[in-house]
Amino acid sequence: MTSEELKINVEKALDEIRPFLESDGGNISLVSIENDKIVKVQLEGACVGCSVNQMTLKSGVEMTIKKYAPQIESVLNIE
């Protein structure tokens, strides 16, 4: 998978997650993909400072991204 295909797949994953975050007044955006292994995202709106955002990031976001792009090793939130 090329870097461009990887970015497209990560964006597809974020598009799948976004409605759930928006329903809680939040959002998410892709910041970068480093070494085709680490995805950096930014949680926005109500997701910033939310006590469950780390759980959301690991269980929801990371799991969904890995479904679309299995080579991703981790997802980090950039504040």
N, C-alpha and C positions, 0 to 999 in steps of 0.2 A: 504494500500500500504506500503510495507516494505521500509526501507531506501535505500536499493539497487535498488528496482524498481523505487523509486522516482528519484534516480540519473540517471538511464537509461532513464527515461522519460524527465528529464531536458536536458540530452545530445541530445536526439532526437529533442527537441525544438531548441537547439542551432544549430544542424545540418541543421534545416530548415531555420534559420536566417542567417547562415554563408555565403551563396553565395551572399546575398545582401551587407553584410559588405565587403566581399572580392572584390566585383565589385568597391568599393570605396577605395580600398587599405588598408582595415582594417581587423580585425578578433576579435573573442571573445573566451574566455576560461572560464571554470567553475573553481572557486577557492574552494568553499565549499558550503554546505547546512547546515544551523544551525537550530536545533530543528525541522527539517522537515517543516520549515515555511519560512525561509529567505535564498534566493539564493544570493551568492556573486560571481560576475563574474569580469573578467578583460578585458576591451576593449584594443585592440592592434593596432599597426600600425597607419594608418591615423585616426583611431577613437579616439586616445589619443589626447586630446586638441581640438577636433573638437567642434565647437560651437553648433552643433545639437545633440551631443552624449547623453545628458540627455533626450531629446525628443525621440531619438532612443531607449534609454534604457527603458523608461516608456511605450511608445506606441507600439513599435515593440517587444522588447525582453520580457518585463514583460507579455504582452498580450499573446504572443506565449507560454511562459513557463506555464502560468496559463491554457492554453488550454490543455496542456499535463499533468499538475499537479495542479489541482484546489485548493489544500490545501496551495499552496504557497501564502504567504501574501505580500511579497515584494522582489524586486530584487535590489541589491546594486552593484555599480561599485567600485572595489578596485583599487586605483591608486598606 
